[in-house]
Amino acid sequence: MKRSDKADKIGQILDDLYPTQPIPLDHKDAYTLLVAVMLSAQTTDKKVNEVTPNLFFLADNPEKMSKLEIDEIHGIIREIGLAPTKAKNLKKMAEQILEGGGEVIPDWNFLESLAGVGHKTASVVMSQAFGIPAFAVDTHIHRLAYRWGLSNGRNVQTTEKDLKKVFPEDTWIRRHLQIIFFGREHCPARNHNLSECLICSWASTKKLIKESKS
């Protein structure tokens, strides 16, 4: 089966399973989404949502965040992975946004220039906050794209390009969330029998299916 045909069938399954796609990170605007996504690296969304209420109570905009001490930020997010580095980045990021005019704007160069913000984080903000087509590839999506034969799995950059080729642009925003939800609920990284999976059972290679049973 060609990649494009696989993608069409996978898209139909995902649309049936997830007709709506709520953003799993709690936020109220582009800035708070940016902060939440940045914090989510190597941390579960659940843990981020436990931490951000206290953080946003004190600093829900760049100006307030810039006025907090790094130690104060760290104290609030200490349960988050890489908390010391993220605390420094949050303060610096707020200062950079203020220097740039005080608002989070839908500009790739601007977003990716911010402390602690990589291409994946920028992609989430561009798509979820501004509705601009982007295909954010995290470890879940990278893993499933390889399992499903939609990409060779070399790196996330290649995976992003491959997924953009096989999924129509007007589906990118929802596909990102749908694949994440499917991975969490139906297609975990470990102890997963691919032959019993709703998608892997027909989309994966015989080799990967056999390896999952051993």
N, C-alpha and C positions, 0 to 999 in steps of 0.2 A: 504493500500500500504506500502511495506517495505521501510525503510529509503534508502536503496541502490537503489531501483527502483525510488523513488522520486528524489534522487540525479542525476540519469541518465537523467531523464526527465527535471529537472531544468537545468542541464548542457547543454542540447540541446537548450533550450530556450535562455540561456545566450550567448551561442556561436553564435546563429542567431542574437541576438540583438547587441552584442559587439564582432565582429570578430577580432577587434584590440582593445588594451587596453592601451592608453597613460597614463603615470604616471602623475597624476594631480598636483604634486608638481614640480615646476621648479628647475632644478639642472643641474650640468655639470659633476659631478663625485660622487664617493662614499661618500666623506666627505660632500659635499654640500647637498647631499640627506639626509645624517644622520642629519645634522643641520635642514633641512626643516621638516623632520618627527618629530624630537624632538620638534620643535616649534609648530607643528600642534595639539598637545594635547589640547583639549578644545578650539580649534580655527579652523575656516574654512580654507580650502586650499586656497581659494581666498585671504583671509587676509594675509596668510603666503606669498603668491606670490607677494603681494603688498609690503611686508616688506623686503624680502630677497635680492632684487636687491641692495639696499643701503648697506645692511650688507655685501654682498659678494663683493661689490666694494672695501670695506675697508679690508675685511678678508675672502678670499675664500679658505684658507687653515689653518691648525692648528697653524702654526707658527705665522701668522699674527693675528689670533684670540687671541692667548695667550698674545699678546702685547697690546691689547686693555684693557682699564679700564672697570670694570664692569658697572660703570655709563654710559660710552660711549655706551656700548652694549645695556644697558637698554634704552637709549635715542632713539636708532634706532628701537627697537622692542617693544616699550612701548604700542602700540595698540594691541599687542598679549596677549591672556589670560595668567595669571601667569607670566607676563613679569619679575618681579624682581627675582623670583626663576630661571627662564630660563636663564637670563643674567648671573647669578652666575654659573649655570651649563655649559653654553657655554664656559666660560673661563676655568673652571676646566677641562671640557672634552678635550679641546684643549691641555691643559698641560699634561693630562694623555696620549693622543695620541702621543705627542712628547716623553714622557718618554718611551712609548712602541715601539718607532722606527720611528714615524712620519707619519705613514700611517694607514688608516682604512683597516683592514684586515678581511677576511671572517672567523671569529672565534667567536663562540657563547660566550664563557667565556670572551673574550676580549671585545666584544661589550656590553655585559650586565654588565660589570664592570665599564663602563663609566658613569660619572655623568649625570643624566637626561635621561638615556637610559634604558628602560624596555624591556621585552621580545617582546612586540608588535613592538616597534621601531626596535629592532634588527632583527626581522623577515622580516620587510619591506626591510631593507638594505640588508640582506642576499639574499632575493629573487630578488629584483628589481635591485640592483647594481651588484650582483655577479651571479645571475641565479641559486642559490642553492634553491631547493624546500623547501618552508616554507609556512605556512598558517597563516598570520597575522590576528588576530581577534580584530577588534575595536568594538565600541558600535553598529555601523550599522550592521555589520556581526553577532554579538551576538544576536541582536534583530531579524534579519531575519531568522537566523538558528532556533530560537525558534518558530517563526511564521510558518515556513515551516515544522515543526516537524522533523528537522534533529538533534536537540539536546534538552535536557530538560531545558536549560536556567539557570542552577544553577550558573555558573560563566564562565568567558571567557576561563579559562583553560580547563574545561570540553568541552566547545563548540569547541575549537581547536582540541581536541582529537577526538570528534565525527565527525567533518568535514573531518579530515584526514582519517578516516575509510571509509567514503562513497564516497569521491572523489578520483580518481586515482592520484598518486603523480605527474605525469607529467602535471596535470591540476591545481595544487594548486596555482601557481603564477598568472595565468590569472583569476582563480575563485575569488581570493581575490579582484581584481579590478572590475571584472564584478558584483559581489554582491554589492559592494559599489556603483557603477554606477546605478544599478537597484534600490537600496534603495533610492537614491537621486531623481531619475527621475520617478519612478513608485510606490514606496512602502514606503511613509513617515511614521514617527513615529506617527504622530497625524492626526486626521480627515481623516482616510483612510478606505474606505469601502472594506474589504477584499473580499467580494463576487464579486467585479468587477475587482479584481487584476488578472493579467495574470498568476501569480503563486499561490498567497494565496487562490484564489477561489477554487482550487482543492487540494492544499497541506496542508492548515490549518485545524484545527479541527472545527467541527460544533460550538463548544462553542466559540472559538476565533472569528469566522465569525459573530456569533450572537452578541457578545459583541461589535464588531466594528460598528454595525448598531445602537446601543442604544445611 
